């Protein structure tokens, strides 16, 4: 009967290690490829909207350009 508490202690330690390992793997997962796809898709959608909004060869005026950059720090 003395082996049961030792077994339960070892089992609890193994569960703790498993949970910590699973949490670490979840936290450290690499989402960069998915994020890169999302950024590329957003940039492509912005290009499509810009192309649809302005005629071919259209150049922004200085005022329009400064308005577009206002608040971006650029």
ROVOVEX-662174 format. One record per residue (C-alpha): residue number from 1; z, y, x. Coordinates in steps of 0.05 Angstrom, whole numbers, plus 32768, in hexadecimal, padded with zeros to 4 digits. Layout:
BEGIN
+-----+------+-------+------+
!   i !   up ! north ! east !
+-----+------+-------+------+
! NUM !    Z !     Y !    X !
...
+-----+------+-------+------+
***
This chain:
BEGIN
+-----+------+-------+------+
!   i !   up ! north ! east !
+-----+------+-------+------+
!   1 ! 8000 !  8000 ! 8000 !
!   2 ! 8009 !  802E ! 803C !
!   3 ! 7FBF !  802B ! 804A !
!   4 ! 7FAE !  804D ! 8007 !
!   5 ! 7FC8 !  8092 ! 801A !
!   6 ! 7FA5 !  808E ! 805D !
!   7 ! 7F65 !  807A ! 803A !
!   8 ! 7F6B !  80B2 ! 8007 !
!   9 ! 7F79 !  80E4 ! 803E !
!  10 ! 7F3B !  80CE ! 8064 !
!  11 ! 7F12 !  80CF ! 8024 !
!  12 ! 7F2A !  8116 ! 8015 !
!  13 ! 7F18 !  812C ! 805B !
!  14 ! 7ED3 !  810D ! 8055 !
!  15 ! 7EC8 !  8131 ! 8012 !
!  16 ! 7EDD !  8173 ! 8031 !
!  17 ! 7EAD !  816A ! 806B !
!  18 ! 7E75 !  8157 ! 803B !
!  19 ! 7E81 !  8195 ! 8010 !
!  20 ! 7E84 !  81C4 ! 804B !
!  21 ! 7E45 !  81A5 ! 8068 !
!  22 ! 7E20 !  81AB ! 8026 !
!  23 ! 7E37 !  81F3 ! 801D !
!  24 ! 7E21 !  8204 ! 8064 !
!  25 ! 7DDC !  81E5 ! 805A !
!  26 ! 7DD4 !  820A ! 8018 !
!  27 ! 7DE9 !  824C ! 8037 !
!  28 ! 7DBE !  8244 ! 8075 !
!  29 ! 7D80 !  822C ! 8051 !
!  30 ! 7D40 !  824D ! 8065 !
!  31 ! 7D22 !  8276 ! 802D !
!  32 ! 7CF3 !  829D ! 805A !
!  33 ! 7CB3 !  8279 ! 8046 !
!  34 ! 7CC1 !  8285 ! 7FFC !
!  35 ! 7CD5 !  82CD ! 8008 !
!  36 ! 7C96 !  82D8 ! 8032 !
!  37 ! 7C6B !  82BD ! 7FF9 !
!  38 ! 7C8E !  82EB ! 7FC8 !
!  39 ! 7C85 !  8328 ! 7FF5 !
!  40 ! 7C3C !  8318 ! 7FFF !
!  41 ! 7C32 !  830F ! 7FB4 !
!  42 ! 7C55 !  8351 ! 7FA6 !
!  43 ! 7C2B !  8375 ! 7FDA !
!  44 ! 7BEB !  8357 ! 7FBE !
!  45 ! 7BFE !  836C ! 7F78 !
!  46 ! 7C0C !  83B3 ! 7F90 !
!  47 ! 7BC7 !  83B5 ! 7FB2 !
!  48 ! 7BA6 !  839D ! 7F72 !
!  49 ! 7BCB !  83D2 ! 7F49 !
!  50 ! 7BB9 !  8408 ! 7F7B !
!  51 ! 7B70 !  83F3 ! 7F7C !
!  52 ! 7B6E !  83F4 ! 7F30 !
!  53 ! 7B90 !  8438 ! 7F2D !
!  54 ! 7B63 !  845E ! 7F5D !
!  55 ! 7B17 !  845F ! 7F62 !
!  56 ! 7AF4 !  8446 ! 7FA0 !
!  57 ! 7AF9 !  8476 ! 7FDA !
!  58 ! 7B31 !  84A0 ! 7FBB !
!  59 ! 7B5E !  84C3 ! 7FED !
!  60 ! 7BA4 !  84DA ! 7FDB !
!  61 ! 7BB2 !  8524 ! 7FE1 !
!  62 ! 7BE9 !  8539 ! 800F !
!  63 ! 7C16 !  8547 ! 7FD3 !
!  64 ! 7C08 !  8503 ! 7FB5 !
!  65 ! 7C16 !  84E1 ! 7FF7 !
!  66 ! 7C58 !  8506 ! 8002 !
!  67 ! 7C6D !  84F5 ! 7FBA !
!  68 ! 7C5E !  84AB ! 7FC7 !
!  69 ! 7C8B !  84AB ! 8005 !
!  70 ! 7CC3 !  84D6 ! 7FE8 !
!  71 ! 7D06 !  84B2 ! 7FEA !
!  72 ! 7CEE !  8479 ! 8017 !
!  73 ! 7D05 !  8498 ! 8059 !
!  74 ! 7CBE !  8493 ! 8073 !
+-----+------+-------+------+
***
